Amino acid sequence: MGILVALLVIWAVLVVLGIVVKGLFWLIIVGAVLFVATGVIGFVKREALGRRR
């Protein structure tokens, strides 16, 4: 669970920096990729926990 929270914080910071600082559009892209990766990891972990019960 800790890695998911860390990824969420990292992508939020990257997106905000990308929006605030002009010319850093690539930070928004990296933040979006991290957001998708976090969602996939969370979904996989949730499915794995659901099968154990």
mmCIF entry with sequence, helices, sheets and N, C-alpha, C, O atoms, coordinates in Angstrom:
data_MODEL
# 
_entry.id   MODEL 
# 
_entity.id                         1 
_entity.type                       polymer 
_entity.pdbx_number_of_molecules   1 
# 
_entity_poly.entity_id                      1 
_entity_poly.type                           'polypeptide(L)' 
_entity_poly.nstd_linkage                   no 
_entity_poly.nstd_monomer                   no 
_entity_poly.pdbx_seq_one_letter_code       MGILVALLVIWAVLVVLGIVVKGLFWLIIVGAVLFVATGVIGFVKREALGRRR 
_entity_poly.pdbx_seq_one_letter_code_can   MGILVALLVIWAVLVVLGIVVKGLFWLIIVGAVLFVATGVIGFVKREALGRRR 
_entity_poly.pdbx_strand_id                 A 
# 
loop_
_entity_poly_seq.entity_id 
_entity_poly_seq.num 
_entity_poly_seq.mon_id 
_entity_poly_seq.hetero 
1 1  MET n 
1 2  GLY n 
1 3  ILE n 
1 4  LEU n 
1 5  VAL n 
1 6  ALA n 
1 7  LEU n 
1 8  LEU n 
1 9  VAL n 
1 10 ILE n 
1 11 TRP n 
1 12 ALA n 
1 13 VAL n 
1 14 LEU n 
1 15 VAL n 
1 16 VAL n 
1 17 LEU n 
1 18 GLY n 
1 19 ILE n 
1 20 VAL n 
1 21 VAL n 
1 22 LYS n 
1 23 GLY n 
1 24 LEU n 
1 25 PHE n 
1 26 TRP n 
1 27 LEU n 
1 28 ILE n 
1 29 ILE n 
1 30 VAL n 
1 31 GLY n 
1 32 ALA n 
1 33 VAL n 
1 34 LEU n 
1 35 PHE n 
1 36 VAL n 
1 37 ALA n 
1 38 THR n 
1 39 GLY n 
1 40 VAL n 
1 41 ILE n 
1 42 GLY n 
1 43 PHE n 
1 44 VAL n 
1 45 LYS n 
1 46 ARG n 
1 47 GLU n 
1 48 ALA n 
1 49 LEU n 
1 50 GLY n 
1 51 ARG n 
1 52 ARG n 
1 53 ARG n 
# 
_struct_asym.id          A 
_struct_asym.entity_id   1 
# 
loop_
_struct_conf.conf_type_id 
_struct_conf.id 
_struct_conf.pdbx_PDB_helix_id 
_struct_conf.beg_label_comp_id 
_struct_conf.beg_label_asym_id 
_struct_conf.beg_label_seq_id 
_struct_conf.pdbx_beg_PDB_ins_code 
_struct_conf.end_label_comp_id 
_struct_conf.end_label_asym_id 
_struct_conf.end_label_seq_id 
_struct_conf.pdbx_end_PDB_ins_code 
_struct_conf.beg_auth_comp_id 
_struct_conf.beg_auth_asym_id 
_struct_conf.beg_auth_seq_id 
_struct_conf.end_auth_comp_id 
_struct_conf.end_auth_asym_id 
_struct_conf.end_auth_seq_id 
_struct_conf.pdbx_PDB_helix_class 
_struct_conf.details 
_struct_conf.pdbx_PDB_helix_length 
HELX_P HELX_P1 AA1 GLY A 2  ? VAL A 20 ? GLY A 2  VAL A 20 1 ? 19 
HELX_P HELX_P2 AA2 PHE A 25 ? ARG A 52 ? PHE A 25 ARG A 52 1 ? 28 
# 
_struct_conf_type.id          HELX_P 
_struct_conf_type.criteria    ? 
_struct_conf_type.reference   ? 
# 
loop_
_atom_site.group_PDB 
_atom_site.id 
_atom_site.type_symbol 
_atom_site.label_atom_id 
_atom_site.label_alt_id 
_atom_site.label_comp_id 
_atom_site.label_asym_id 
_atom_site.label_entity_id 
_atom_site.label_seq_id 
_atom_site.pdbx_PDB_ins_code 
_atom_site.Cartn_x 
_atom_site.Cartn_y 
_atom_site.Cartn_z 
_atom_site.occupancy 
_atom_site.B_iso_or_equiv 
_atom_site.pdbx_formal_charge 
_atom_site.auth_seq_id 
_atom_site.auth_comp_id 
_atom_site.auth_asym_id 
_atom_site.auth_atom_id 
_atom_site.pdbx_PDB_model_num 
ATOM 1   N N  . MET A 1 1  ? 0.826   -1.198  0.000   1.00 0.00 ? 1  MET A N  1 
ATOM 2   C CA . MET A 1 1  ? 0.000   0.000   0.000   1.00 0.00 ? 1  MET A CA 1 
ATOM 3   C C  . MET A 1 1  ? 0.868   1.259   0.000   1.00 0.00 ? 1  MET A C  1 
ATOM 4   O O  . MET A 1 1  ? 0.494   2.289   -0.562  1.00 0.00 ? 1  MET A O  1 
ATOM 5   N N  . GLY A 1 2  ? 2.019   1.155   0.634   1.00 0.00 ? 2  GLY A N  1 
ATOM 6   C CA . GLY A 1 2  ? 2.905   2.310   0.718   1.00 0.00 ? 2  GLY A CA 1 
ATOM 7   C C  . GLY A 1 2  ? 3.428   2.758   -0.634  1.00 0.00 ? 2  GLY A C  1 
ATOM 8   O O  . GLY A 1 2  ? 3.588   3.953   -0.881  1.00 0.00 ? 2  GLY A O  1 
ATOM 9   N N  . ILE A 1 3  ? 3.694   1.790   -1.514  1.00 0.00 ? 3  ILE A N  1 
ATOM 10  C CA . ILE A 1 3  ? 4.208   2.146   -2.846  1.00 0.00 ? 3  ILE A CA 1 
ATOM 11  C C  . ILE A 1 3  ? 3.133   2.855   -3.665  1.00 0.00 ? 3  ILE A C  1 
ATOM 12  O O  . ILE A 1 3  ? 3.447   3.733   -4.469  1.00 0.00 ? 3  ILE A O  1 
ATOM 13  N N  . LEU A 1 4  ? 1.881   2.486   -3.472  1.00 0.00 ? 4  LEU A N  1 
ATOM 14  C CA . LEU A 1 4  ? 0.808   3.161   -4.207  1.00 0.00 ? 4  LEU A CA 1 
ATOM 15  C C  . LEU A 1 4  ? 0.689   4.622   -3.779  1.00 0.00 ? 4  LEU A C  1 
ATOM 16  O O  . LEU A 1 4  ? 0.510   5.512   -4.610  1.00 0.00 ? 4  LEU A O  1 
ATOM 17  N N  . VAL A 1 5  ? 0.788   4.853   -2.485  1.00 0.00 ? 5  VAL A N  1 
ATOM 18  C CA . VAL A 1 5  ? 0.706   6.224   -1.981  1.00 0.00 ? 5  VAL A CA 1 
ATOM 19  C C  . VAL A 1 5  ? 1.897   7.038   -2.478  1.00 0.00 ? 5  VAL A C  1 
ATOM 20  O O  . VAL A 1 5  ? 1.743   8.197   -2.863  1.00 0.00 ? 5  VAL A O  1 
ATOM 21  N N  . ALA A 1 6  ? 3.074   6.436   -2.470  1.00 0.00 ? 6  ALA A N  1 
ATOM 22  C CA . ALA A 1 6  ? 4.265   7.137   -2.963  1.00 0.00 ? 6  ALA A CA 1 
ATOM 23  C C  . ALA A 1 6  ? 4.112   7.478   -4.442  1.00 0.00 ? 6  ALA A C  1 
ATOM 24  O O  . ALA A 1 6  ? 4.450   8.588   -4.853  1.00 0.00 ? 6  ALA A O  1 
ATOM 25  N N  . LEU A 1 7  ? 3.613   6.553   -5.242  1.00 0.00 ? 7  LEU A N  1 
ATOM 26  C CA . LEU A 1 7  ? 3.409   6.826   -6.667  1.00 0.00 ? 7  LEU A CA 1 
ATOM 27  C C  . LEU A 1 7  ? 2.376   7.925   -6.881  1.00 0.00 ? 7  LEU A C  1 
ATOM 28  O O  . LEU A 1 7  ? 2.543   8.768   -7.762  1.00 0.00 ? 7  LEU A O  1 
ATOM 29  N N  . LEU A 1 8  ? 1.321   7.922   -6.091  1.00 0.00 ? 8  LEU A N  1 
ATOM 30  C CA . LEU A 1 8  ? 0.308   8.969   -6.219  1.00 0.00 ? 8  LEU A CA 1 
ATOM 31  C C  . LEU A 1 8  ? 0.886   10.346  -5.908  1.00 0.00 ? 8  LEU A C  1 
ATOM 32  O O  . LEU A 1 8  ? 0.595   11.319  -6.604  1.00 0.00 ? 8  LEU A O  1 
ATOM 33  N N  . VAL A 1 9  ? 1.697   10.423  -4.870  1.00 0.00 ? 9  VAL A N  1 
ATOM 34  C CA . VAL A 1 9  ? 2.311   11.705  -4.510  1.00 0.00 ? 9  VAL A CA 1 
ATOM 35  C C  . VAL A 1 9  ? 3.266   12.155  -5.608  1.00 0.00 ? 9  VAL A C  1 
ATOM 36  O O  . VAL A 1 9  ? 3.286   13.330  -5.974  1.00 0.00 ? 9  VAL A O  1 
ATOM 37  N N  . ILE A 1 10 ? 4.052   11.230  -6.130  1.00 0.00 ? 10 ILE A N  1 
ATOM 38  C CA . ILE A 1 10 ? 5.025   11.579  -7.169  1.00 0.00 ? 10 ILE A CA 1 
ATOM 39  C C  . ILE A 1 10 ? 4.317   12.082  -8.423  1.00 0.00 ? 10 ILE A C  1 
ATOM 40  O O  . ILE A 1 10 ? 4.716   13.101  -8.986  1.00 0.00 ? 10 ILE A O  1 
ATOM 41  N N  . TRP A 1 11 ? 3.275   11.384  -8.868  1.00 0.00 ? 11 TRP A N  1 
ATOM 42  C CA . TRP A 1 11 ? 2.630   11.833  -10.104 1.00 0.00 ? 11 TRP A CA 1 
ATOM 43  C C  . TRP A 1 11 ? 1.912   13.156  -9.898  1.00 0.00 ? 11 TRP A C  1 
ATOM 44  O O  . TRP A 1 11 ? 1.855   13.978  -10.812 1.00 0.00 ? 11 TRP A O  1 
ATOM 45  N N  . ALA A 1 12 ? 1.359   13.371  -8.699  1.00 0.00 ? 12 ALA A N  1 
ATOM 46  C CA . ALA A 1 12 ? 0.688   14.649  -8.442  1.00 0.00 ? 12 ALA A CA 1 
ATOM 47  C C  . ALA A 1 12 ? 1.692   15.803  -8.493  1.00 0.00 ? 12 ALA A C  1 
ATOM 48  O O  . ALA A 1 12 ? 1.402   16.846  -9.078  1.00 0.00 ? 12 ALA A O  1 
ATOM 49  N N  . VAL A 1 13 ? 2.850   15.630  -7.895  1.00 0.00 ? 13 VAL A N  1 
ATOM 50  C CA . VAL A 1 13 ? 3.875   16.672  -7.902  1.00 0.00 ? 13 VAL A CA 1 
ATOM 51  C C  . VAL A 1 13 ? 4.366   16.934  -9.329  1.00 0.00 ? 13 VAL A C  1 
ATOM 52  O O  . VAL A 1 13 ? 4.538   18.087  -9.723  1.00 0.00 ? 13 VAL A O  1 
ATOM 53  N N  . LEU A 1 14 ? 4.589   15.873  -10.099 1.00 0.00 ? 14 LEU A N  1 
ATOM 54  C CA . LEU A 1 14 ? 5.062   16.050  -11.469 1.00 0.00 ? 14 LEU A CA 1 
ATOM 55  C C  . LEU A 1 14 ? 4.051   16.787  -12.334 1.00 0.00 ? 14 LEU A C  1 
ATOM 56  O O  . LEU A 1 14 ? 4.419   17.650  -13.131 1.00 0.00 ? 14 LEU A O  1 
ATOM 57  N N  . VAL A 1 15 ? 2.791   16.450  -12.176 1.00 0.00 ? 15 VAL A N  1 
ATOM 58  C CA . VAL A 1 15 ? 1.755   17.116  -12.974 1.00 0.00 ? 15 VAL A CA 1 
ATOM 59  C C  . VAL A 1 15 ? 1.653   18.591  -12.597 1.00 0.00 ? 15 VAL A C  1 
ATOM 60  O O  . VAL A 1 15 ? 1.556   19.453  -13.471 1.00 0.00 ? 15 VAL A O  1 
ATOM 61  N N  . VAL A 1 16 ? 1.676   18.879  -11.304 1.00 0.00 ? 16 VAL A N  1 
ATOM 62  C CA . VAL A 1 16 ? 1.586   20.281  -10.869 1.00 0.00 ? 16 VAL A CA 1 
ATOM 63  C C  . VAL A 1 16 ? 2.793   21.066  -11.373 1.00 0.00 ? 16 VAL A C  1 
ATOM 64  O O  . VAL A 1 16 ? 2.640   22.183  -11.868 1.00 0.00 ? 16 VAL A O  1 
ATOM 65  N N  . LEU A 1 17 ? 3.982   20.500  -11.254 1.00 0.00 ? 17 LEU A N  1 
ATOM 66  C CA . LEU A 1 17 ? 5.174   21.187  -11.768 1.00 0.00 ? 17 LEU A CA 1 
ATOM 67  C C  . LEU A 1 17 ? 5.088   21.387  -13.270 1.00 0.00 ? 17 LEU A C  1 
ATOM 68  O O  . LEU A 1 17 ? 5.467   22.442  -13.780 1.00 0.00 ? 17 LEU A O  1 
ATOM 69  N N  . GLY A 1 18 ? 4.597   20.390  -13.979 1.00 0.00 ? 18 GLY A N  1 
ATOM 70  C CA . GLY A 1 18 ? 4.465   20.513  -15.427 1.00 0.00 ? 18 GLY A CA 1 
ATOM 71  C C  . GLY A 1 18 ? 3.473   21.589  -15.840 1.00 0.00 ? 18 GLY A C  1 
ATOM 72  O O  . GLY A 1 18 ? 3.649   22.244  -16.867 1.00 0.00 ? 18 GLY A O  1 
ATOM 73  N N  . ILE A 1 19 ? 2.438   21.769  -15.042 1.00 0.00 ? 19 ILE A N  1 
ATOM 74  C CA . ILE A 1 19 ? 1.440   22.793  -15.352 1.00 0.00 ? 19 ILE A CA 1 
ATOM 75  C C  . ILE A 1 19 ? 1.960   24.182  -14.995 1.00 0.00 ? 19 ILE A C  1 
ATOM 76  O O  . ILE A 1 19 ? 1.759   25.132  -15.752 1.00 0.00 ? 19 ILE A O  1 
ATOM 77  N N  . VAL A 1 20 ? 2.626   24.306  -13.848 1.00 0.00 ? 20 VAL A N  1 
ATOM 78  C CA . VAL A 1 20 ? 3.083   25.612  -13.371 1.00 0.00 ? 20 VAL A CA 1 
ATOM 79  C C  . VAL A 1 20 ? 4.252   26.142  -14.188 1.00 0.00 ? 20 VAL A C  1 
ATOM 80  O O  . VAL A 1 20 ? 4.266   27.317  -14.557 1.00 0.00 ? 20 VAL A O  1 
ATOM 81  N N  . VAL A 1 21 ? 5.226   25.298  -14.474 1.00 0.00 ? 21 VAL A N  1 
ATOM 82  C CA . VAL A 1 21 ? 6.419   25.729  -15.203 1.00 0.00 ? 21 VAL A CA 1 
ATOM 83  C C  . VAL A 1 21 ? 6.187   25.517  -16.700 1.00 0.00 ? 21 VAL A C  1 
ATOM 84  O O  . VAL A 1 21 ? 6.026   24.388  -17.162 1.00 0.00 ? 21 VAL A O  1 
ATOM 85  N N  . LYS A 1 22 ? 6.172   26.596  -17.427 1.00 0.00 ? 22 LYS A N  1 
ATOM 86  C CA . LYS A 1 22 ? 5.949   26.495  -18.875 1.00 0.00 ? 22 LYS A CA 1 
ATOM 87  C C  . LYS A 1 22 ? 7.126   25.797  -19.536 1.00 0.00 ? 22 LYS A C  1 
ATOM 88  O O  . LYS A 1 22 ? 8.275   25.979  -19.134 1.00 0.00 ? 22 LYS A O  1 
ATOM 89  N N  . GLY A 1 23 ? 6.835   25.011  -20.536 1.00 0.00 ? 23 GLY A N  1 
ATOM 90  C CA . GLY A 1 23 ? 7.879   24.318  -21.263 1.00 0.00 ? 23 GLY A CA 1 
ATOM 91  C C  . GLY A 1 23 ? 8.207   22.955  -20.694 1.00 0.00 ? 23 GLY A C  1 
ATOM 92  O O  . GLY A 1 23 ? 9.086   22.265  -21.211 1.00 0.00 ? 23 GLY A O  1 
ATOM 93  N N  . LEU A 1 24 ? 7.527   22.557  -19.652 1.00 0.00 ? 24 LEU A N  1 
ATOM 94  C CA . LEU A 1 24 ? 7.774   21.243  -19.064 1.00 0.00 ? 24 LEU A CA 1 
ATOM 95  C C  . LEU A 1 24 ? 6.574   20.326  -19.294 1.00 0.00 ? 24 LEU A C  1 
ATOM 96  O O  . LEU A 1 24 ? 6.106   19.646  -18.381 1.00 0.00 ? 24 LEU A O  1 
ATOM 97  N N  . PHE A 1 25 ? 6.097   20.327  -20.518 1.00 0.00 ? 25 PHE A N  1 
ATOM 98  C CA . PHE A 1 25 ? 4.959   19.486  -20.871 1.00 0.00 ? 25 PHE A CA 1 
ATOM 99  C C  . PHE A 1 25 ? 5.272   18.015  -20.653 1.00 0.00 ? 25 PHE A C  1 
ATOM 100 O O  . PHE A 1 25 ? 4.376   17.225  -20.357 1.00 0.00 ? 25 PHE A O  1 
ATOM 101 N N  . TRP A 1 26 ? 6.537   17.644  -20.797 1.00 0.00 ? 26 TRP A N  1 
ATOM 102 C CA . TRP A 1 26 ? 6.925   16.237  -20.619 1.00 0.00 ? 26 TRP A CA 1 
ATOM 103 C C  . TRP A 1 26 ? 6.678   15.771  -19.192 1.00 0.00 ? 26 TRP A C  1 
ATOM 104 O O  . TRP A 1 26 ? 6.447   14.583  -18.969 1.00 0.00 ? 26 TRP A O  1 
ATOM 105 N N  . LEU A 1 27 ? 6.722   16.693  -18.206 1.00 0.00 ? 27 LEU A N  1 
ATOM 106 C CA . LEU A 1 27 ? 6.409   16.294  -16.824 1.00 0.00 ? 27 LEU A CA 1 
ATOM 107 C C  . LEU A 1 27 ? 4.947   15.893  -16.690 1.00 0.00 ? 27 LEU A C  1 
ATOM 108 O O  . LEU A 1 27 ? 4.618   14.990  -15.920 1.00 0.00 ? 27 LEU A O  1 
ATOM 109 N N  . ILE A 1 28 ? 4.079   16.548  -17.423 1.00 0.00 ? 28 ILE A N  1 
ATOM 110 C CA . ILE A 1 28 ? 2.668   16.175  -17.401 1.00 0.00 ? 28 ILE A CA 1 
ATOM 111 C C  . ILE A 1 28 ? 2.503   14.770  -17.978 1.00 0.00 ? 28 ILE A C  1 
ATOM 112 O O  . ILE A 1 28 ? 1.729   13.967  -17.457 1.00 0.00 ? 28 ILE A O  1 
ATOM 113 N N  . ILE A 1 29 ? 3.228   14.479  -19.047 1.00 0.00 ? 29 ILE A N  1 
ATOM 114 C CA . ILE A 1 29 ? 3.154   13.153  -19.664 1.00 0.00 ? 29 ILE A CA 1 
ATOM 115 C C  . ILE A 1 29 ? 3.675   12.090  -18.707 1.00 0.00 ? 29 ILE A C  1 
ATOM 116 O O  . ILE A 1 29 ? 3.049   11.042  -18.546 1.00 0.00 ? 29 ILE A O  1 
ATOM 117 N N  . VAL A 1 30 ? 4.814   12.348  -18.071 1.00 0.00 ? 30 VAL A N  1 
ATOM 118 C CA . VAL A 1 30 ? 5.373   11.387  -17.117 1.00 0.00 ? 30 VAL A CA 1 
ATOM 119 C C  . VAL A 1 30 ? 4.406   11.175  -15.954 1.00 0.00 ? 30 VAL A C  1 
ATOM 120 O O  . VAL A 1 30 ? 4.215   10.046  -15.502 1.00 0.00 ? 30 VAL A O  1 
ATOM 121 N N  . GLY A 1 31 ? 3.802   12.248  -15.472 1.00 0.00 ? 31 GLY A N  1 
ATOM 122 C CA . GLY A 1 31 ? 2.823   12.142  -14.394 1.00 0.00 ? 31 GLY A CA 1 
ATOM 123 C C  . GLY A 1 31 ? 1.615   11.316  -14.811 1.00 0.00 ? 31 GLY A C  1 
ATOM 124 O O  . GLY A 1 31 ? 1.098   10.530  -14.016 1.00 0.00 ? 31 GLY A O  1 
ATOM 125 N N  . ALA A 1 32 ? 1.162   11.486  -16.042 1.00 0.00 ? 32 ALA A N  1 
ATOM 126 C CA . ALA A 1 32 ? 0.025   10.710  -16.539 1.00 0.00 ? 32 ALA A CA 1 
ATOM 127 C C  . ALA A 1 32 ? 0.377   9.233   -16.650 1.00 0.00 ? 32 ALA A C  1 
ATOM 128 O O  . ALA A 1 32 ? -0.439  8.371   -16.325 1.00 0.00 ? 32 ALA A O  1 
ATOM 129 N N  . VAL A 1 33 ? 1.592   8.939   -17.110 1.00 0.00 ? 33 VAL A N  1 
ATOM 130 C CA . VAL A 1 33 ? 2.027   7.547   -17.211 1.00 0.00 ? 33 VAL A CA 1 
ATOM 131 C C  . VAL A 1 33 ? 2.108   6.915   -15.821 1.00 0.00 ? 33 VAL A C  1 
ATOM 132 O O  . VAL A 1 33 ? 1.693   5.771   -15.637 1.00 0.00 ? 33 VAL A O  1 
ATOM 133 N N  . LEU A 1 34 ? 2.637   7.651   -14.846 1.00 0.00 ? 34 LEU A N  1 
ATOM 134 C CA . LEU A 1 34 ? 2.693   7.139   -13.473 1.00 0.00 ? 34 LEU A CA 1 
ATOM 135 C C  . LEU A 1 34 ? 1.288   6.924   -12.902 1.00 0.00 ? 34 LEU A C  1 
ATOM 136 O O  . LEU A 1 34 ? 1.062   5.975   -12.151 1.00 0.00 ? 34 LEU A O  1 
ATOM 137 N N  . PHE A 1 35 ? 0.352   7.798   -13.256 1.00 0.00 ? 35 PHE A N  1 
ATOM 138 C CA . PHE A 1 35 ? -1.022  7.649   -12.790 1.00 0.00 ? 35 PHE A CA 1 
ATOM 139 C C  . PHE A 1 35 ? -1.633  6.354   -13.322 1.00 0.00 ? 35 PHE A C  1 
ATOM 140 O O  . PHE A 1 35 ? -2.284  5.615   -12.583 1.00 0.00 ? 35 PHE A O  1 
ATOM 141 N N  . VAL A 1 36 ? -1.421  6.092   -14.593 1.00 0.00 ? 36 VAL A N  1 
ATOM 142 C CA . VAL A 1 36 ? -1.945  4.862   -15.195 1.00 0.00 ? 36 VAL A CA 1 
ATOM 143 C C  . VAL A 1 36 ? -1.274  3.638   -14.570 1.00 0.00 ? 36 VAL A C  1 
ATOM 144 O O  . VAL A 1 36 ? -1.938  2.644   -14.278 1.00 0.00 ? 36 VAL A O  1 
ATOM 145 N N  . ALA A 1 37 ? 0.033   3.713   -14.367 1.00 0.00 ? 37 ALA A N  1 
ATOM 146 C CA . ALA A 1 37 ? 0.752   2.594   -13.747 1.00 0.00 ? 37 ALA A CA 1 
ATOM 147 C C  . ALA A 1 37 ? 0.250   2.334   -12.338 1.00 0.00 ? 37 ALA A C  1 
ATOM 148 O O  . ALA A 1 37 ? 0.106   1.179   -11.936 1.00 0.00 ? 37 ALA A O  1 
ATOM 149 N N  . THR A 1 38 ? -0.018  3.389   -11.587 1.00 0.00 ? 38 THR A N  1 
ATOM 150 C CA . THR A 1 38 ? -0.552  3.239   -10.231 1.00 0.00 ? 38 THR A CA 1 
ATOM 151 C C  . THR A 1 38 ? -1.917  2.571   -10.263 1.00 0.00 ? 38 THR A C  1 
ATOM 152 O O  . THR A 1 38 ? -2.210  1.707   -9.436  1.00 0.00 ? 38 THR A O  1 
ATOM 153 N N  . GLY A 1 39 ? -2.742  2.966   -11.203 1.00 0.00 ? 39 GLY A N  1 
ATOM 154 C CA . GLY A 1 39 ? -4.057  2.345   -11.331 1.00 0.00 ? 39 GLY A CA 1 
ATOM 155 C C  . GLY A 1 39 ? -3.967  0.867   -11.672 1.00 0.00 ? 39 GLY A C  1 
ATOM 156 O O  . GLY A 1 39 ? -4.716  0.053   -11.132 1.00 0.00 ? 39 GLY A O  1 
ATOM 157 N N  . VAL A 1 40 ? -3.063  0.524   -12.557 1.00 0.00 ? 40 VAL A N  1 
ATOM 158 C CA . VAL A 1 40 ? -2.886  -0.882  -12.942 1.00 0.00 ? 40 VAL A CA 1 
ATOM 159 C C  . VAL A 1 40 ? -2.375  -1.694  -11.755 1.00 0.00 ? 40 VAL A C  1 
ATOM 160 O O  . VAL A 1 40 ? -2.877  -2.786  -11.489 1.00 0.00 ? 40 VAL A O  1 
ATOM 161 N N  . ILE A 1 41 ? -1.386  -1.169  -11.045 1.00 0.00 ? 41 ILE A N  1 
ATOM 162 C CA . ILE A 1 41 ? -0.844  -1.874  -9.878  1.00 0.00 ? 41 ILE A CA 1 
ATOM 163 C C  . ILE A 1 41 ? -1.930  -2.062  -8.821  1.00 0.00 ? 41 ILE A C  1 
ATOM 164 O O  . ILE A 1 41 ? -2.062  -3.145  -8.249  1.00 0.00 ? 41 ILE A O  1 
ATOM 165 N N  . GLY A 1 42 ? -2.701  -1.020  -8.563  1.00 0.00 ? 42 GLY A N  1 
ATOM 166 C CA . GLY A 1 42 ? -3.783  -1.119  -7.587  1.00 0.00 ? 42 GLY A CA 1 
ATOM 167 C C  . GLY A 1 42 ? -4.833  -2.135  -7.991  1.00 0.00 ? 42 GLY A C  1 
ATOM 168 O O  . GLY A 1 42 ? -5.327  -2.885  -7.149  1.00 0.00 ? 42 GLY A O  1 
ATOM 169 N N  . PHE A 1 43 ? -5.179  -2.170  -9.275  1.00 0.00 ? 43 PHE A N  1 
ATOM 170 C CA . PHE A 1 43 ? -6.168  -3.121  -9.756  1.00 0.00 ? 43 PHE A CA 1 
ATOM 171 C C  . PHE A 1 43 ? -5.666  -4.553  -9.617  1.00 0.00 ? 43 PHE A C  1 
ATOM 172 O O  . PHE A 1 43 ? -6.408  -5.440  -9.192  1.00 0.00 ? 43 PHE A O  1 
ATOM 173 N N  . VAL A 1 44 ? -4.403  -4.775  -9.976  1.00 0.00 ? 44 VAL A N  1 
ATOM 174 C CA . VAL A 1 44 ? -3.827  -6.118  -9.887  1.00 0.00 ? 44 VAL A CA 1 
ATOM 175 C C  . VAL A 1 44 ? -3.769  -6.584  -8.434  1.00 0.00 ? 44 VAL A C  1 
ATOM 176 O O  . VAL A 1 44 ? -4.096  -7.732  -8.132  1.00 0.00 ? 44 VAL A O  1 
ATOM 177 N N  . LYS A 1 45 ? -3.352  -5.693  -7.538  1.00 0.00 ? 45 LYS A N  1 
ATOM 178 C CA . LYS A 1 45 ? -3.285  -6.063  -6.122  1.00 0.00 ? 45 LYS A CA 1 
ATOM 179 C C  . LYS A 1 45 ? -4.680  -6.349  -5.564  1.00 0.00 ? 45 LYS A C  1 
ATOM 180 O O  . LYS A 1 45 ? -4.863  -7.277  -4.776  1.00 0.00 ? 45 LYS A O  1 
ATOM 181 N N  . ARG A 1 46 ? -5.658  -5.548  -5.977  1.00 0.00 ? 46 ARG A N  1 
ATOM 182 C CA . ARG A 1 46 ? -7.022  -5.766  -5.493  1.00 0.00 ? 46 ARG A CA 1 
ATOM 183 C C  . ARG A 1 46 ? -7.557  -7.103  -5.972  1.00 0.00 ? 46 ARG A C  1 
ATOM 184 O O  . ARG A 1 46 ? -8.207  -7.817  -5.209  1.00 0.00 ? 46 ARG A O  1 
ATOM 185 N N  . GLU A 1 47 ? -7.297  -7.449  -7.216  1.00 0.00 ? 47 GLU A N  1 
ATOM 186 C CA . GLU A 1 47 ? -7.739  -8.730  -7.760  1.00 0.00 ? 47 GLU A CA 1 
ATOM 187 C C  . GLU A 1 47 ? -7.048  -9.889  -7.047  1.00 0.00 ? 47 GLU A C  1 
ATOM 188 O O  . GLU A 1 47 ? -7.675  -10.914 -6.781  1.00 0.00 ? 47 GLU A O  1 
ATOM 189 N N  . ALA A 1 48 ? -5.771  -9.735  -6.739  1.00 0.00 ? 48 ALA A N  1 
ATOM 190 C CA . ALA A 1 48 ? -5.025  -10.804 -6.053  1.00 0.00 ? 48 ALA A CA 1 
ATOM 191 C C  . ALA A 1 48 ? -5.569  -11.003 -4.638  1.00 0.00 ? 48 ALA A C  1 
ATOM 192 O O  . ALA A 1 48 ? -5.669  -12.136 -4.168  1.00 0.00 ? 48 ALA A O  1 
ATOM 193 N N  . LEU A 1 49 ? -5.918  -9.920  -3.965  1.00 0.00 ? 49 LEU A N  1 
ATOM 194 C CA . LEU A 1 49 ? -6.474  -10.048 -2.620  1.00 0.00 ? 49 LEU A CA 1 
ATOM 195 C C  . LEU A 1 49 ? -7.863  -10.653 -2.656  1.00 0.00 ? 49 LEU A C  1 
ATOM 196 O O  . LEU A 1 49 ? -8.243  -11.382 -1.740  1.00 0.00 ? 49 LEU A O  1 
ATOM 197 N N  . GLY A 1 50 ? -8.625  -10.363 -3.699  1.00 0.00 ? 50 GLY A N  1 
ATOM 198 C CA . GLY A 1 50 ? -9.975  -10.899 -3.830  1.00 0.00 ? 50 GLY A CA 1 
ATOM 199 C C  . GLY A 1 50 ? -9.971  -12.409 -4.055  1.00 0.00 ? 50 GLY A C  1 
ATOM 200 O O  . GLY A 1 50 ? -10.896 -13.097 -3.622  1.00 0.00 ? 50 GLY A O  1 
ATOM 201 N N  . ARG A 1 51 ? -8.971  -12.919 -4.707  1.00 0.00 ? 51 ARG A N  1 
ATOM 202 C CA . ARG A 1 51 ? -8.894  -14.361 -4.980  1.00 0.00 ? 51 ARG A CA 1 
ATOM 203 C C  . ARG A 1 51 ? -8.499  -15.150 -3.742  1.00 0.00 ? 51 ARG A C  1 
ATOM 204 O O  . ARG A 1 51 ? -8.853  -16.323 -3.622  1.00 0.00 ? 51 ARG A O  1 
ATOM 205 N N  . ARG A 1 52 ? -7.776  -14.535 -2.825  1.00 0.00 ? 52 ARG A N  1 
ATOM 206 C CA . ARG A 1 52 ? -7.340  -15.239 -1.619  1.00 0.00 ? 52 ARG A CA 1 
ATOM 207 C C  . ARG A 1 52 ? -8.499  -15.507 -0.674  1.00 0.00 ? 52 ARG A C  1 
ATOM 208 O O  . ARG A 1 52 ? -8.490  -16.494 0.063   1.00 0.00 ? 52 ARG A O  1 
ATOM 209 N N  . ARG A 1 53 ? -9.486  -14.640 -0.693  1.00 0.00 ? 53 ARG A N  1 
ATOM 210 C CA . ARG A 1 53 ? -10.586 -14.772 0.281   1.00 0.00 ? 53 ARG A CA 1 
ATOM 211 C C  . ARG A 1 53 ? -11.567 -15.810 -0.109  1.00 0.00 ? 53 ARG A C  1 
ATOM 212 O O  . ARG A 1 53 ? -12.543 -16.036 0.605   1.00 0.00 ? 53 ARG A O  1 
# 
